[in-house]
Amino acid sequence: MVKAVIDPSVLASDLSDLAAECKRMVESGADWCHMDVMDGNFVPNITFGPPVLACVNKAVPELYMDIHAMVANPKQWVPDVAKAGAKSYTFHYEATDSPADVIASIKEHGMKAGIAISPETPSSAITEEIGNSVDLLLVMTVRPGFGGQKFMPECLEKVADLRKRFPSKNIQVDGGIGAGNACQCAQAGSNVLVAGTAIFGSKDPKATIHEMRSSVDGEIAKWE
Ligand SMILES: O=C(CO)[C@H](O)[C@H](O)COP(=O)(O)O
């Protein structure tokens, strides 16, 4: 069965000291670090790409880099992101007409594959074929592009639908999440919680991660 994964989003970290920030998260009990790669095309923001990911991987080789590719051509970046040491690569359903090709490329390059849906995309866009071929389904709970936005609880209906249809998959939520709504997200069926502001802005990230994990663990125990 799935397990709780707490996944700090480095978008809210001190990006001038990214490797140290990732290390701090590993030491605080984070399972993964969520790395938002934005190209200024798919979303109106630009962050970082494979050269920066490679530096982080070199400095913190034990880190599970969970890539959220908010890019207009997701297949283009798969080889470079894999070479940079990423463990998983999640792309947007809205960014491609051929998700199966992108998924195949991600797997060929030795990464776990994920597919994301933005708030305006229904969960029915994830067909049985797509859902069964990925490792992770990401339901955005804000519009992609920026951290620190308000959580959209209406997106959780999509989490519930996906959990029902894909009981053994990692189902991730991202945007406006923290200790206050972790339980609500897990109740809907999410086991992978991304949190930027809530963790990097916390005085005690270790305690925040622990609290979020306890909420998810408590809900997962009820599913079985
Ligand atoms: O994908 C993202 C934005 O597109 C971020 O990962 C997300 O918004 C996390 O930030 P916060 O927890 O501060 O809302």
PDBQT file of the ligand as one rigid body, heavy atoms in Angstrom, charges set to zero:
ROOT
HETATM    1  O1  LIG A 301       4.080  24.047  -7.676  1.00  0.00    +0.000 OA
HETATM    2  C1  LIG A 301       4.115  25.029  -6.994  1.00  0.00    +0.000 C 
HETATM    3  C2  LIG A 301       3.700  26.318  -7.549  1.00  0.00    +0.000 C 
HETATM    4  O2  LIG A 301       3.394  26.145  -8.879  1.00  0.00    +0.000 OA
HETATM    5  C3  LIG A 301       4.616  24.978  -5.566  1.00  0.00    +0.000 C 
HETATM    6  O3  LIG A 301       5.205  23.714  -5.340  1.00  0.00    +0.000 OA
HETATM    7  C4  LIG A 301       3.532  25.194  -4.577  1.00  0.00    +0.000 C 
HETATM    8  O4  LIG A 301       2.811  26.314  -4.833  1.00  0.00    +0.000 OA
HETATM    9  C5  LIG A 301       4.070  25.131  -3.171  1.00  0.00    +0.000 C 
HETATM   10  O5  LIG A 301       4.074  26.330  -2.552  1.00  0.00    +0.000 OA
HETATM   11  P1  LIG A 301       3.231  26.655  -1.239  1.00  0.00    +0.000 P 
HETATM   12  O6  LIG A 301       3.274  25.441  -0.372  1.00  0.00    +0.000 OA
HETATM   13  O7  LIG A 301       3.951  27.824  -0.691  1.00  0.00    +0.000 OA
HETATM   14  O8  LIG A 301       1.828  26.950  -1.694  1.00  0.00    +0.000 OA
ENDROOT
TORSDOF 0
